[in-house]
Each structure stands twice: as structure tokens, then as C-alpha cells.
Amino acid sequence: MAKFRKKGGKKTPGISTASLPDIIFMLLFFFMVTTTMREATVLVRISAPEATQVQKLEKKSLVSFIYIGPPLNTKLGTDSRIQLNDMFADVKDIREFVQLERESKDEADRPFLTTSLKVDKETRMGIVTDVKQELRQVGAFKINYSTKKKAIVQK
């Protein structure tokens, strides 16, 4: 019997790149869905106090954040400062901040707006009290304090 041989050596077939765009778009879509955008760059140090009874906020889109703490840049001093959005502010600027936040939301959602205070645990209560008094005068009565959950040790 005769042996049949093919002429030339065996070549490996090329890798199909037809599905490569599908994979790229799936990854792009995944990262677009799972990534959250930071709304403000924090300019103050926030070391949140710990609490045992913590509740999560339901709708974060209805929450306005006020940051209070010492500046990260030590050239600006070491006393606690107030940060509204991406800039430092005074207590008198809170009124305008709250009004702008109210105007940016739908009229149906305005009663559910919450102001969250992210305060460094070393901050003196005088500045926090001033902020709360200004929020009261503006009519922002729903105030939340941001904290870390304290680990409960079982004995």
C-alpha cells in the first residue's frame, strides 16, 4: 500500500478576531454601569466618628454633603473649615448652597432632601452648631451625621 503525504509543513490557523469588538464593548459597558462618579473632591480631612446604630441612606441622589474638618493642605491652616461642593466656604454661604441644591431637584423630591454632615471627629462642636443653626434658618431640617460602623465585640 502507498502512503499519502501532504506537500508542505503544517501551519497553525490564524486567531479569529471577529469577536474582539464584542468583548471590548461588553467590558466598556460593564465599567460604565459599575463605576460611580465622585461628585466633589474632598479638600478637608475627614476621620469619621464611630457609631453602633447606623442606618444607610435610601436615595443618595437626594443628599447634599457638607464637609467640616481641617484642610488637607496645611498651608491653609489647621483650624476646621467648611467645604461646600469643591470649595471652602463660610457659614453664611450655606444658605445659597441649600437653595441651589433645592432648585436642582424636582419639586416632588424637595421635601425628601437631606443634608449630610461629614465631620472630622477632632472638630470642635462650635462650627458644627453654627452650621446647624444656619441650616435651621434656611428650613433644611433633615440633617444626617455620617459615621463609620463600630465593630461590636461579643463577650
FENLINLIN-V662257 format. One record per residue. N is the residue number from 1. RES is the residue in one small letter. BURIAL is + if it has 16 or more other C-alpha atoms within 10 Angstrom, else -. Layout:
BEGIN
n=N res=RES burial=BURIAL
n=N res=RES burial=BURIAL
END
This chain:
BEGIN
n=1 res=m burial=-
n=2 res=a burial=-
n=3 res=k burial=-
n=4 res=f burial=-
n=5 res=r burial=-
n=6 res=k burial=-
n=7 res=k burial=-
n=8 res=g burial=-
n=9 res=g burial=-
n=10 res=k burial=-
n=11 res=k burial=-
n=12 res=t burial=-
n=13 res=p burial=-
n=14 res=g burial=-
n=15 res=i burial=-
n=16 res=s burial=-
n=17 res=t burial=-
n=18 res=a burial=-
n=19 res=s burial=-
n=20 res=l burial=-
n=21 res=p burial=-
n=22 res=d burial=-
n=23 res=i burial=-
n=24 res=i burial=-
n=25 res=f burial=-
n=26 res=m burial=-
n=27 res=l burial=-
n=28 res=l burial=-
n=29 res=f burial=-
n=30 res=f burial=-
n=31 res=f burial=-
n=32 res=m burial=-
n=33 res=v burial=-
n=34 res=t burial=-
n=35 res=t burial=-
n=36 res=t burial=-
n=37 res=m burial=-
n=38 res=r burial=-
n=39 res=e burial=-
n=40 res=a burial=-
n=41 res=t burial=-
n=42 res=v burial=+
n=43 res=l burial=+
n=44 res=v burial=+
n=45 res=r burial=+
n=46 res=i burial=+
n=47 res=s burial=-
n=48 res=a burial=+
n=49 res=p burial=+
n=50 res=e burial=-
n=51 res=a burial=-
n=52 res=t burial=-
n=53 res=q burial=-
n=54 res=v burial=-
n=55 res=q burial=-
n=56 res=k burial=-
n=57 res=l burial=-
n=58 res=e burial=-
n=59 res=k burial=-
n=60 res=k burial=-
n=61 res=s burial=-
n=62 res=l burial=+
n=63 res=v burial=+
n=64 res=s burial=+
n=65 res=f burial=+
n=66 res=i burial=+
n=67 res=y burial=+
n=68 res=i burial=+
n=69 res=g burial=+
n=70 res=p burial=+
n=71 res=p burial=+
n=72 res=l burial=-
n=73 res=n burial=-
n=74 res=t burial=-
n=75 res=k burial=-
n=76 res=l burial=-
n=77 res=g burial=-
n=78 res=t burial=-
n=79 res=d burial=-
n=80 res=s burial=+
n=81 res=r burial=+
n=82 res=i burial=+
n=83 res=q burial=+
n=84 res=l burial=+
n=85 res=n burial=+
n=86 res=d burial=-
n=87 res=m burial=-
n=88 res=f burial=-
n=89 res=a burial=-
n=90 res=d burial=-
n=91 res=v burial=+
n=92 res=k burial=-
n=93 res=d burial=-
n=94 res=i burial=+
n=95 res=r burial=+
n=96 res=e burial=-
n=97 res=f burial=-
n=98 res=v burial=+
n=99 res=q burial=-
n=100 res=l burial=-
n=101 res=e burial=-
n=102 res=r burial=+
n=103 res=e burial=-
n=104 res=s burial=-
n=105 res=k burial=-
n=106 res=d burial=-
n=107 res=e burial=-
n=108 res=a burial=-
n=109 res=d burial=-
n=110 res=r burial=-
n=111 res=p burial=-
n=112 res=f burial=-
n=113 res=l burial=+
n=114 res=t burial=+
n=115 res=t burial=+
n=116 res=s burial=+
n=117 res=l burial=+
n=118 res=k burial=+
n=119 res=v burial=+
n=120 res=d burial=+
n=121 res=k burial=+
n=122 res=e burial=-
n=123 res=t burial=+
n=124 res=r burial=-
n=125 res=m burial=-
n=126 res=g burial=-
n=127 res=i burial=+
n=128 res=v burial=+
n=129 res=t burial=-
n=130 res=d burial=-
n=131 res=v burial=+
n=132 res=k burial=+
n=133 res=q burial=-
n=134 res=e burial=+
n=135 res=l burial=+
n=136 res=r burial=-
n=137 res=q burial=-
n=138 res=v burial=-
n=139 res=g burial=-
n=140 res=a burial=+
n=141 res=f burial=-
n=142 res=k burial=-
n=143 res=i burial=+
n=144 res=n burial=-
n=145 res=y burial=-
n=146 res=s burial=+
n=147 res=t burial=+
n=148 res=k burial=-
n=149 res=k burial=-
n=150 res=k burial=-
n=151 res=a burial=-
n=152 res=i burial=-
n=153 res=v burial=-
n=154 res=q burial=-
n=155 res=k burial=-
END
